[in-house]
Amino acid sequence: MTSTGQIILPLELWQQITSYLTNRDIKSMRLAAKQFSSAVELRLQRVFLSANPLNIAVFRAVADHEKFRHQVTEIVWDDARLPRGPLTRRELPGWEGEMVSDEESSDNETEISRFQGSYELDWPREDSDDEDEDEDEDGDEDEDDEGDGDPSNQLRRSTKFKSKDCPVWFKAGCAASVEDAFWRHAGDDGIDGIDDEDPDYKTMRKLGSIGPPLSECWEIYRTLIRQQDDVLARKSDQEAFIHGLKRFPTLTKVTVTPAAHGFLFNPLYQTPMIRSFPEGFNYPMPRGWPLPSHDQPEEVYSLPWKRLNEVQKEKFHGFRIVARALAKQKNNVVEFSVDSRLLRTGINCTILDNTCEEYNHLATLLKKRGFRHLDLSFTLAGTWQSFPYETLYDILREAGDLERLSLATTGIDAENEHKNLHNVTPMPLKDIFPIENWPKLQHFELSRLIVSESDVISFLSELPATVRSVKLSFLTFVDNRNHWHSFLAKMREEIRESRLWSDRRRNVTVGCNQEISLPGRARWIGKEVDEFLYGDGHNPFLDPPIKMPRVGYGSEKDQLDPSS
C-alpha cells in the first residue's frame, strides 16, 4: 500500500483478475484510474465492420494502431443493413421503375400488411378515437387497464406508441422487437403461455415504455439510415475491409452474419454502432438477408442469381465484398463463416452456378493451402430440387486441409409445402461432400436438410477416422415420418453391430425445436444422445408419433443471445 492509501497489486494479478471481464468492462476499468490504463490491456482479437461510419472509424483506428493491430485474429461483418420500410413489389424484377422514397410513411393498407408479415405481428391501424383512452388525469398510462390481451394492442395502448411523428411501419417494427424480446424473456422463465391475467404480462408493457419516445427513436433511426446510405455510396466499408486485410498480420477468420443485432436490448455482438445507441433505443430488428414470410413477396430471392440485377444482389452486400476481397487480396484467412445463427435465411444458393463471380471467389478461397474451417448458410431458390449440390461438391473437394465444416439451408416447411414427404427427393449427401478428400476433418455439422435416414447413416459411417464430433439439427427425414427417435435407434443398432464407427467413438449432438418456437432458439441434446448410442441410456426422444424429446433432456440455447 502506498502513502496515499492506494493498493498496488502485481501486474500478473491484475491480468488474472481482468481475464474474467468482458472487453467492455475492461474499457470502463481503464478509465477509472491511471494505474489501470497502464496495467490492464485491452483484448482486441475481434473487430467489427458494417455499413456504418462509427464501425468503420473504430475498425480503421485499430488497423492503424501499431500495437492493437497485431492482436486481431477475426473480423465480424454485420451484414444486417437497417430496413428502410415495407417491402413492396417495387423491389421485385420488372417493377424497378416504381421506386419511391424509402422514408415515406407507407401507411397504405397493402404495404403495412406486407411489412407486418415480416415481423409476424398483427399491428392495427392508427385510430385517433382512442388517443387518450389509457391515460389518467395526469397523462400517465393506466397500468391496471390490460385491454383485450392481444400483445400488439397492449403496446399500442402505451403512450410511447401513440406518436404521430413516425411512420406506422416503424412502430410496427418496434412493437415486433419488443414482442420478440418479451417472449425470449418469458421462455427463460419457463412460461408456457401468457395472458392478460398473468402479472408477467406487464413485462411487455414495461419493455415498450423503456427509453426515448418513438418520435426520438425515429429521428435517430433516420440519421443511421442516412449514414448507411453515405457509406454505401462511397464504398467506405469495402475500402476499410481491404485496408484491414493488409494491416492485420495475424487475421485468420472472417465471419459474415445477418444476426449481429440479436434481439432488443440484447445484441449478439457489441459493435461500436450498437454500443452508441442511447439506453432503451427501440428500432426494427435488422436481419439483413431475406426471411420466410407468408405475406411478404420474396420472389426476388428465389430467382436464379444470374437473373438478378446489382441492386437485388446487394441484399447480400457484406458477403459479396468479403468473398471478392478474400479471393483477390493477399491474406492469411483460413476460416470463413457465413453464420445465419439458426435463422431461416442464408445466401441465395444459386451463386453456386459455376459461371457466377461469387462462386469463383468462393472456389478460390477454398483452394488456399491450409484452409481449415467453413460455415455455409444457403437460402433455397424456389424448391428443394433447385439446390446445385454438384457444383458445391466441386469446390469443396478443393479444400483438402478442411478440419471443420457446417452446412445449413433454410429447408422447407414440410407440413405446408409438402403434404407427402415420400414425393420429396432427399439430398444425396455423398454427392455433396467429398469426405474422401478431407483426411483432417474433425467436426461435421448439418442443419435443415431434407435427407433419408438410411443415407445419413451410410454417410456417417464413411466419415474420416479423424472426426471427433457430429452435430445434426432440424433435419427432415423423408423415410421415417420425420422422427429422431427412429433415426437414433437405427444409429445405435449400427454401432452395436460394428457397422458404424468401429474405429472410435464420436460425440453426437442433436438440435430440435422448442415447444415455444422462436427464431434462433433450439434444444440441444448431446450427453443423453451419447449415453443412448454408446451406453444404456434411454432414447432421448419419445416414441412415435410424438416428435418431442423427453422432459428434462438436453438444454435450451438461443443463438441470438450471447449469454446462452
C-alpha positions as CSV (number, residue, x, y, z in Angstrom):
1,M,0.0,0.0,0.0
2,T,1.3,3.5,-0.9
3,S,1.4,6.5,1.4
4,T,-1.8,7.8,-0.2
5,G,-3.7,4.6,0.7
6,Q,-3.7,3.1,-2.8
7,I,-3.4,-0.6,-3.1
8,I,-0.7,-1.7,-5.5
9,L,-1.1,-5.2,-6.9
10,P,1.4,-7.0,-9.1
11,L,0.8,-6.8,-12.9
12,E,0.3,-10.6,-13.1
13,L,-2.6,-10.4,-10.5
14,W,-4.3,-7.6,-12.4
15,Q,-4.1,-9.7,-15.6
16,Q,-5.5,-12.7,-13.8
17,I,-8.5,-10.6,-12.5
18,T,-9.3,-9.0,-15.8
19,S,-9.2,-12.3,-17.6
20,Y,-12.7,-12.8,-16.3
21,L,-14.0,-9.4,-17.6
22,T,-15.5,-8.6,-20.9
23,N,-13.7,-6.1,-23.2
24,R,-16.4,-3.6,-22.5
25,D,-15.8,-3.8,-18.7
26,I,-12.0,-3.6,-19.2
27,K,-12.5,-0.3,-21.1
28,S,-14.5,1.1,-18.2
29,M,-11.9,-0.1,-15.8
30,R,-9.1,1.6,-17.7
31,L,-11.0,4.9,-17.5
32,A,-11.4,4.6,-13.7
33,A,-7.8,5.2,-12.7
34,K,-4.4,5.9,-14.4
35,Q,-2.9,2.8,-12.9
36,F,-5.5,0.6,-14.6
37,S,-4.8,2.1,-18.1
38,S,-1.2,1.1,-17.8
39,A,-1.7,-2.3,-16.0
40,V,-4.7,-3.6,-17.8
41,E,-4.6,-4.3,-21.5
42,L,-7.5,-4.5,-24.0
43,R,-8.2,-7.7,-25.7
44,L,-8.8,-6.9,-29.4
45,Q,-8.8,-10.3,-31.1
46,R,-12.1,-9.4,-32.8
47,V,-13.1,-6.2,-34.7
48,F,-16.4,-5.3,-36.4
49,L,-17.4,-3.9,-39.7
50,S,-20.6,-2.9,-41.4
51,A,-22.2,-0.1,-43.5
52,N,-21.9,2.3,-40.5
53,P,-19.3,5.1,-40.2
54,L,-18.7,4.5,-36.5
55,N,-17.9,0.9,-37.0
56,I,-15.6,1.8,-39.9
57,A,-13.9,4.5,-37.8
58,V,-13.1,2.2,-35.0
59,F,-12.1,-0.6,-37.4
60,R,-9.6,1.7,-39.1
61,A,-8.3,3.1,-35.7
62,V,-7.5,-0.5,-34.6
63,A,-6.0,-1.3,-38.0
64,D,-3.7,1.7,-37.8
65,H,-2.6,1.1,-34.2
66,E,0.8,-0.4,-34.2
67,K,0.1,-2.5,-31.1
68,F,-3.5,-3.5,-31.3
69,R,-3.5,-4.4,-35.0
70,H,-1.2,-7.4,-34.2
71,Q,-3.8,-8.9,-31.8
72,V,-6.7,-9.1,-34.3
73,T,-7.5,-12.6,-35.4
74,E,-11.1,-12.2,-36.5
75,I,-13.3,-9.7,-38.4
76,V,-17.1,-9.9,-37.9
77,W,-19.1,-8.3,-40.7
78,D,-22.5,-7.2,-39.6
79,D,-24.5,-7.8,-42.9
80,A,-27.8,-6.7,-41.4
81,R,-28.4,-3.3,-43.0
82,L,-31.2,-1.3,-41.4
83,P,-34.6,-1.7,-43.1
84,R,-36.0,1.4,-44.8
85,G,-39.6,0.5,-44.8
86,P,-42.2,-2.1,-46.0
87,L,-41.0,-4.4,-48.8
88,T,-43.3,-3.8,-51.8
89,R,-43.4,-5.1,-55.4
90,R,-41.2,-2.2,-56.5
91,E,-38.2,-4.4,-55.2
92,L,-39.2,-7.3,-57.5
93,P,-37.8,-7.8,-61.0
94,G,-39.8,-5.8,-63.6
95,W,-41.0,-3.2,-61.0
96,E,-37.8,-1.3,-60.5
97,G,-39.3,1.8,-62.1
98,E,-41.8,2.2,-59.2
99,M,-39.1,3.5,-56.9
100,V,-40.3,5.9,-54.2
101,S,-38.7,7.4,-51.1
102,D,-37.8,4.7,-48.6
103,E,-38.5,7.1,-45.8
104,E,-42.2,7.6,-46.8
105,S,-44.7,6.8,-44.2
106,S,-46.0,4.0,-46.4
107,D,-49.2,3.8,-44.4
108,N,-51.4,2.3,-47.1
109,E,-53.1,-1.0,-46.0
110,T,-51.2,-3.2,-48.5
111,E,-47.7,-2.0,-47.5
112,I,-48.4,-2.2,-43.8
113,S,-49.8,-5.7,-44.3
114,R,-46.7,-6.8,-46.1
115,F,-44.3,-5.2,-43.6
116,Q,-46.1,-6.7,-40.6
117,G,-45.8,-10.1,-42.3
118,S,-42.0,-10.0,-41.9
119,Y,-42.4,-9.5,-38.2
120,E,-45.4,-11.8,-37.8
121,L,-47.2,-9.1,-35.8
122,D,-50.8,-8.2,-36.2
123,W,-50.3,-4.4,-36.0
124,P,-53.6,-2.5,-36.1
125,R,-54.2,0.7,-38.0
126,E,-53.8,4.1,-36.2
127,D,-57.0,5.2,-34.6
128,S,-57.4,8.7,-33.3
129,D,-60.6,7.8,-31.3
130,D,-58.6,6.1,-28.5
131,E,-55.8,8.6,-28.3
132,D,-56.4,9.2,-24.6
133,E,-58.2,6.0,-23.6
134,D,-55.3,4.7,-21.5
135,E,-54.1,7.9,-19.9
136,D,-55.3,9.1,-16.5
137,E,-55.8,12.7,-15.4
138,D,-52.0,13.2,-15.1
139,G,-51.5,11.9,-18.7
140,D,-49.8,8.7,-17.5
141,E,-50.6,5.1,-18.6
142,D,-53.3,3.3,-16.7
143,E,-51.3,0.2,-15.6
144,D,-54.4,-1.6,-14.5
145,D,-56.1,-1.5,-17.9
146,E,-54.8,-4.6,-19.6
147,G,-57.0,-4.3,-22.6
148,D,-58.0,-7.3,-24.7
149,G,-54.9,-9.4,-24.2
150,D,-53.5,-9.0,-27.7
151,P,-49.8,-8.2,-27.4
152,S,-49.8,-5.7,-30.2
153,N,-52.8,-3.9,-28.8
154,Q,-51.1,-3.8,-25.3
155,L,-48.2,-2.0,-26.9
156,R,-50.5,0.2,-28.9
157,R,-52.2,1.4,-25.8
158,S,-48.8,2.6,-24.4
159,T,-48.3,6.4,-24.6
160,K,-45.0,5.9,-26.2
161,F,-46.5,4.1,-29.2
162,K,-49.1,6.8,-29.9
163,S,-46.6,9.2,-31.5
164,K,-47.8,10.7,-34.8
165,D,-44.2,11.7,-35.7
166,C,-43.1,8.4,-37.2
167,P,-44.5,6.0,-39.8
168,V,-46.8,3.2,-38.9
169,W,-44.3,0.6,-40.4
170,F,-41.6,1.9,-37.9
171,K,-44.0,1.5,-35.0
172,A,-44.9,-2.0,-36.2
173,G,-41.2,-2.9,-36.3
174,C,-40.5,-1.5,-32.9
175,A,-43.5,-3.3,-31.4
176,A,-42.4,-6.6,-33.0
177,S,-38.9,-6.0,-31.5
178,V,-40.5,-5.7,-28.0
179,E,-42.7,-8.7,-28.5
180,D,-39.8,-10.9,-29.6
181,A,-37.7,-9.8,-26.6
182,F,-40.7,-10.4,-24.3
183,W,-41.2,-14.0,-25.5
184,R,-37.5,-14.7,-25.2
185,H,-37.5,-13.5,-21.6
186,A,-40.7,-15.4,-21.0
187,G,-39.2,-18.6,-22.3
188,D,-36.3,-18.2,-19.9
189,D,-38.8,-18.4,-17.0
190,G,-40.4,-21.5,-18.4
191,I,-43.7,-19.7,-19.1
192,D,-45.8,-21.9,-21.4
193,G,-48.4,-19.3,-22.2
194,I,-49.1,-15.7,-21.3
195,D,-52.4,-14.0,-21.0
196,D,-53.7,-10.7,-19.7
197,E,-54.3,-12.2,-16.2
198,D,-50.7,-13.2,-15.7
199,P,-48.7,-10.5,-13.8
200,D,-45.6,-11.3,-16.0
201,Y,-47.6,-10.0,-18.9
202,K,-46.8,-6.4,-17.8
203,T,-43.2,-7.1,-18.7
204,M,-44.1,-6.4,-22.3
205,R,-45.6,-3.0,-21.5
206,K,-42.6,-2.2,-19.4
207,L,-40.2,-3.1,-22.3
208,G,-42.3,-1.0,-24.6
209,S,-42.0,2.0,-22.3
210,I,-38.2,1.9,-21.8
211,G,-36.1,4.6,-23.4
212,P,-37.0,7.7,-25.5
213,P,-40.4,8.1,-27.2
214,L,-40.7,6.6,-30.6
215,S,-40.5,10.1,-32.3
216,E,-37.0,10.4,-30.9
217,C,-36.1,6.8,-31.9
218,W,-37.4,7.6,-35.4
219,E,-35.1,10.6,-35.7
220,I,-32.1,8.6,-34.5
221,Y,-33.0,5.9,-36.9
222,R,-33.3,8.3,-39.9
223,T,-29.8,9.6,-39.1
224,L,-28.5,6.0,-39.1
225,I,-30.1,5.4,-42.4
226,R,-28.5,8.5,-43.9
227,Q,-25.1,7.4,-42.6
228,Q,-25.7,3.9,-44.0
229,D,-26.5,5.4,-47.5
230,D,-23.4,7.6,-47.4
231,V,-21.2,4.6,-46.6
232,L,-22.7,2.5,-49.4
233,A,-22.3,5.3,-51.9
234,R,-18.7,5.9,-51.0
235,K,-17.9,2.2,-50.6
236,S,-16.2,3.1,-47.3
237,D,-16.8,-0.3,-45.8
238,Q,-15.3,-2.1,-48.7
239,E,-12.2,0.1,-48.6
240,A,-11.9,-0.4,-44.8
241,F,-12.1,-4.2,-45.2
242,I,-9.3,-4.3,-47.8
243,H,-7.2,-2.0,-45.6
244,G,-7.8,-4.4,-42.6
245,L,-6.6,-7.4,-44.7
246,K,-3.3,-5.5,-45.2
247,R,-2.9,-4.3,-41.6
248,F,-3.9,-7.4,-39.5
249,P,-1.0,-9.8,-39.8
250,T,-2.5,-12.4,-37.5
251,L,-6.0,-12.3,-39.0
252,T,-7.2,-15.9,-39.7
253,K,-11.0,-15.8,-39.6
254,V,-13.8,-13.7,-41.2
255,T,-17.5,-14.1,-40.1
256,V,-20.4,-12.7,-42.1
257,T,-23.7,-12.7,-40.2
258,P,-27.2,-11.2,-40.6
259,A,-27.9,-11.6,-36.9
260,A,-25.4,-9.2,-35.2
261,H,-28.2,-7.2,-33.5
262,G,-29.5,-10.2,-31.6
263,F,-32.8,-9.0,-30.1
264,L,-33.9,-5.8,-28.4
265,F,-31.6,-4.6,-25.7
266,N,-29.6,-7.8,-26.1
267,P,-27.3,-7.6,-29.2
268,L,-25.3,-10.7,-30.3
269,Y,-22.2,-8.5,-30.8
270,Q,-21.4,-5.3,-29.0
271,T,-20.3,-3.4,-32.1
272,P,-19.3,0.3,-31.8
273,M,-22.5,1.2,-33.6
274,I,-24.7,-0.8,-31.3
275,R,-22.9,0.5,-28.2
276,S,-23.5,4.0,-29.3
277,F,-27.3,3.6,-29.1
278,P,-28.9,5.6,-26.3
279,E,-30.3,3.5,-23.4
280,G,-33.7,2.0,-24.3
281,F,-33.4,2.8,-28.1
282,N,-36.1,0.8,-29.9
283,Y,-35.9,0.0,-33.6
284,P,-37.0,-2.7,-36.0
285,M,-34.5,-5.5,-35.6
286,P,-32.5,-5.8,-38.9
287,R,-31.8,-9.3,-40.2
288,G,-30.1,-8.4,-43.5
289,W,-30.9,-11.4,-45.6
290,P,-34.4,-12.5,-46.6
291,L,-36.5,-14.4,-44.0
292,P,-39.5,-16.5,-45.0
293,S,-42.9,-15.0,-44.6
294,H,-46.4,-15.9,-45.7
295,D,-47.3,-12.3,-46.6
296,Q,-44.1,-10.8,-47.9
297,P,-43.2,-11.1,-51.6
298,E,-39.7,-12.8,-51.6
299,E,-39.7,-13.8,-55.3
300,V,-36.6,-11.7,-55.8
301,Y,-34.6,-14.0,-53.5
302,S,-36.0,-17.2,-55.2
303,L,-34.8,-16.3,-58.7
304,P,-31.6,-17.6,-60.1
305,W,-28.6,-15.3,-59.3
306,K,-27.9,-14.5,-62.9
307,R,-31.4,-13.0,-63.3
308,L,-30.9,-10.5,-60.5
309,N,-29.6,-7.0,-61.1
310,E,-27.0,-5.4,-59.0
311,V,-29.5,-3.7,-56.7
312,Q,-31.1,-7.0,-55.9
313,K,-27.7,-8.8,-55.4
314,E,-26.7,-6.1,-53.0
315,K,-29.1,-7.6,-50.5
316,F,-26.0,-9.8,-49.7
317,H,-23.7,-6.7,-49.6
318,G,-21.2,-7.8,-47.0
319,F,-20.9,-11.4,-48.2
320,R,-20.1,-10.2,-51.7
321,I,-17.4,-7.8,-50.6
322,V,-15.8,-10.3,-48.3
323,A,-15.8,-13.2,-50.8
324,R,-14.3,-10.9,-53.5
325,A,-11.6,-9.4,-51.3
326,L,-10.5,-12.7,-49.8
327,A,-10.2,-14.2,-53.3
328,K,-8.3,-11.2,-54.8
329,Q,-6.3,-9.7,-51.9
330,K,-3.3,-11.3,-50.2
331,N,-4.4,-12.5,-46.7
332,N,-3.9,-15.2,-44.1
333,V,-7.6,-16.1,-43.7
334,V,-8.1,-19.8,-43.3
335,E,-11.6,-19.7,-41.7
336,F,-14.7,-18.4,-43.3
337,S,-18.1,-18.4,-41.6
338,V,-21.4,-17.4,-43.2
339,D,-23.3,-17.7,-39.9
340,S,-27.1,-17.4,-40.0
341,R,-27.4,-18.3,-36.3
342,L,-30.2,-20.7,-37.0
343,L,-32.4,-18.0,-38.6
344,R,-34.1,-19.4,-41.7
345,T,-32.0,-17.4,-44.0
346,G,-28.8,-17.5,-46.0
347,I,-27.1,-16.7,-49.2
348,N,-29.0,-17.4,-52.4
349,C,-27.9,-20.9,-53.2
350,T,-27.8,-20.2,-57.0
351,I,-24.5,-18.4,-56.5
352,L,-23.2,-22.0,-56.8
353,D,-23.7,-21.7,-60.5
354,N,-20.1,-22.0,-61.7
355,T,-20.5,-19.1,-64.1
356,C,-21.2,-16.7,-61.2
357,E,-18.5,-14.3,-59.9
358,E,-19.3,-15.2,-56.3
359,Y,-18.9,-18.9,-57.0
360,N,-15.4,-18.3,-58.4
361,H,-14.4,-16.2,-55.4
362,L,-15.5,-18.9,-53.0
363,A,-13.7,-21.6,-55.0
364,T,-10.5,-19.5,-55.0
365,L,-10.7,-19.2,-51.2
366,L,-11.2,-22.9,-50.6
367,K,-8.2,-23.8,-52.7
368,K,-6.0,-21.9,-50.3
369,R,-3.4,-24.1,-48.7
370,G,-4.2,-24.6,-45.0
371,F,-7.8,-23.5,-45.3
372,R,-9.4,-25.3,-42.4
373,H,-12.9,-24.0,-41.3
374,L,-16.0,-23.4,-43.4
375,D,-19.6,-22.5,-42.4
376,L,-22.1,-22.0,-45.2
377,S,-25.8,-21.0,-44.9
378,F,-28.0,-21.0,-48.0
379,T,-31.5,-20.0,-48.8
380,L,-33.2,-22.2,-51.3
381,A,-34.3,-20.8,-54.6
382,G,-37.9,-21.8,-55.0
383,T,-37.8,-25.5,-54.4
384,W,-35.6,-28.0,-52.7
385,Q,-34.6,-29.6,-56.0
386,S,-33.1,-26.2,-57.0
387,F,-30.1,-26.7,-54.7
388,P,-27.0,-27.1,-57.1
389,Y,-25.1,-29.7,-55.0
390,E,-22.9,-30.9,-57.9
391,T,-21.1,-27.5,-58.1
392,L,-20.9,-27.3,-54.3
393,Y,-19.1,-30.7,-54.4
394,D,-16.7,-29.4,-57.0
395,I,-15.4,-26.5,-54.8
396,L,-15.5,-28.5,-51.5
397,R,-13.2,-31.2,-52.9
398,E,-10.5,-28.5,-53.3
399,A,-10.4,-27.8,-49.6
400,G,-8.0,-30.7,-48.7
401,D,-7.0,-29.3,-45.3
402,L,-10.5,-28.8,-44.0
403,E,-11.0,-29.5,-40.3
404,R,-14.4,-28.1,-39.6
405,L,-17.5,-27.9,-41.9
406,S,-21.0,-26.7,-41.3
407,L,-23.8,-26.6,-44.0
408,A,-27.2,-25.1,-43.2
409,T,-30.1,-24.3,-45.5
410,T,-33.5,-22.7,-44.9
411,G,-35.1,-26.1,-45.5
412,I,-38.8,-26.4,-46.3
413,D,-42.0,-26.2,-44.3
414,A,-42.7,-29.9,-44.8
415,E,-46.2,-29.7,-43.3
416,N,-47.4,-26.9,-45.5
417,E,-45.4,-27.2,-48.7
418,H,-45.1,-31.0,-49.0
419,K,-48.1,-32.9,-47.7
420,N,-46.4,-36.2,-48.7
421,L,-42.7,-36.3,-47.9
422,H,-42.3,-39.5,-49.9
423,N,-42.6,-37.4,-53.0
424,V,-39.6,-35.3,-52.0
425,T,-36.2,-36.3,-53.3
426,P,-33.8,-36.3,-50.3
427,M,-30.4,-34.6,-50.5
428,P,-27.7,-37.2,-51.6
429,L,-25.0,-36.4,-49.0
430,K,-22.2,-38.4,-50.8
431,D,-22.8,-36.2,-53.9
432,I,-22.3,-33.0,-51.9
433,F,-19.5,-33.8,-49.5
434,P,-16.2,-35.3,-50.9
435,I,-15.2,-36.7,-47.5
436,E,-12.5,-38.9,-49.0
437,N,-10.7,-35.6,-49.7
438,W,-10.7,-34.5,-46.1
439,P,-8.2,-36.5,-44.1
440,K,-8.0,-33.9,-41.4
441,L,-11.7,-33.4,-40.8
442,Q,-12.6,-33.1,-37.0
443,H,-16.1,-31.6,-36.9
444,F,-19.1,-32.1,-39.2
445,E,-22.5,-30.3,-39.0
446,L,-25.7,-30.3,-40.9
447,S,-28.8,-28.2,-40.4
448,R,-32.2,-28.1,-42.1
449,L,-31.5,-30.5,-44.9
450,I,-34.1,-32.9,-46.5
451,V,-32.5,-36.3,-46.1
452,S,-33.2,-40.0,-45.8
453,E,-32.4,-41.9,-42.6
454,S,-30.5,-44.6,-44.4
455,D,-28.4,-42.2,-46.5
456,V,-27.4,-40.2,-43.4
457,I,-26.3,-43.3,-41.5
458,S,-24.4,-44.6,-44.5
459,F,-22.7,-41.3,-45.0
460,L,-21.7,-41.0,-41.3
461,S,-20.2,-44.5,-41.5
462,E,-17.7,-43.2,-44.0
463,L,-16.5,-40.2,-42.1
464,P,-12.7,-40.0,-41.7
465,A,-11.3,-41.5,-38.6
466,T,-10.2,-38.0,-37.5
467,V,-13.8,-36.8,-36.9
468,R,-14.5,-36.3,-33.2
469,S,-17.9,-34.6,-33.2
470,V,-21.1,-34.5,-35.3
471,K,-23.9,-32.0,-34.9
472,L,-27.3,-32.6,-36.7
473,S,-30.2,-30.2,-36.3
474,F,-33.7,-29.7,-37.8
475,L,-33.2,-32.5,-40.4
476,T,-36.3,-33.6,-42.3
477,F,-36.3,-37.4,-42.8
478,V,-38.4,-38.5,-45.7
479,D,-38.4,-42.2,-44.9
480,N,-39.3,-42.4,-41.2
481,R,-42.1,-39.9,-40.9
482,N,-39.5,-37.4,-39.7
483,H,-38.8,-39.0,-36.3
484,W,-35.4,-38.5,-34.5
485,H,-36.4,-41.5,-32.3
486,S,-36.2,-43.9,-35.2
487,F,-33.0,-42.3,-36.6
488,L,-31.1,-42.6,-33.3
489,A,-32.4,-46.1,-32.7
490,K,-31.0,-47.1,-36.1
491,M,-27.7,-45.4,-35.3
492,R,-27.4,-47.4,-32.1
493,E,-28.1,-50.6,-33.9
494,E,-25.5,-49.9,-36.5
495,I,-22.9,-49.0,-33.8
496,R,-23.7,-52.2,-31.8
497,E,-23.2,-54.3,-34.9
498,S,-19.9,-52.5,-35.6
499,R,-21.2,-51.2,-39.0
500,L,-20.9,-47.6,-37.8
501,W,-17.8,-46.2,-36.2
502,S,-16.0,-49.3,-35.1
503,D,-12.7,-47.3,-35.0
504,R,-13.6,-44.6,-32.4
505,R,-16.4,-43.0,-30.5
506,R,-17.8,-39.7,-31.9
507,N,-19.7,-37.1,-29.9
508,V,-23.2,-36.7,-31.4
509,T,-25.4,-33.6,-30.7
510,V,-29.0,-33.3,-32.0
511,G,-30.8,-29.9,-32.3
512,C,-34.6,-29.7,-32.4
513,N,-37.4,-27.1,-31.9
514,Q,-38.6,-26.0,-28.5
515,E,-42.3,-26.2,-27.5
516,I,-42.4,-22.4,-28.0
517,S,-40.6,-22.0,-31.3
518,L,-38.5,-18.8,-31.7
519,P,-36.0,-18.0,-34.5
520,G,-32.5,-18.9,-33.4
521,R,-33.6,-20.9,-30.4
522,A,-33.3,-24.7,-30.1
523,R,-33.0,-27.6,-27.7
524,W,-29.6,-29.3,-28.0
525,I,-29.2,-32.9,-26.8
526,G,-25.7,-34.2,-26.5
527,K,-24.9,-36.1,-23.3
528,E,-28.1,-38.1,-23.5
529,V,-27.6,-38.9,-27.1
530,D,-24.1,-40.3,-26.3
531,E,-25.4,-42.3,-23.4
532,F,-28.1,-43.9,-25.6
533,L,-25.7,-44.6,-28.6
534,Y,-22.8,-46.0,-26.6
535,G,-24.3,-47.0,-23.2
536,D,-27.6,-48.0,-21.6
537,G,-29.4,-44.6,-21.7
538,H,-32.9,-44.1,-22.9
539,N,-33.7,-42.9,-26.4
540,P,-33.8,-39.1,-25.9
541,F,-36.9,-38.8,-28.0
542,L,-40.4,-40.1,-27.2
543,D,-41.9,-43.0,-29.1
544,P,-43.7,-42.1,-32.4
545,P,-46.0,-40.4,-33.2
546,I,-44.8,-37.9,-30.7
547,K,-41.8,-36.0,-32.1
548,M,-40.7,-34.2,-28.9
549,P,-37.6,-35.0,-26.7
550,R,-38.1,-36.4,-23.3
551,V,-38.8,-33.9,-20.5
552,G,-35.5,-32.7,-19.0
553,Y,-33.3,-33.9,-21.8
554,G,-30.9,-31.5,-23.4
555,S,-30.6,-27.8,-22.8
556,E,-32.1,-24.8,-24.5
557,K,-29.8,-22.3,-26.2
558,D,-30.6,-19.1,-28.0
559,Q,-28.2,-18.4,-30.9
560,L,-29.2,-14.7,-30.8
561,D,-28.3,-14.4,-27.1
562,P,-24.5,-14.2,-26.4
563,S,-25.1,-15.3,-22.8
564,S,-26.9,-18.5,-23.9
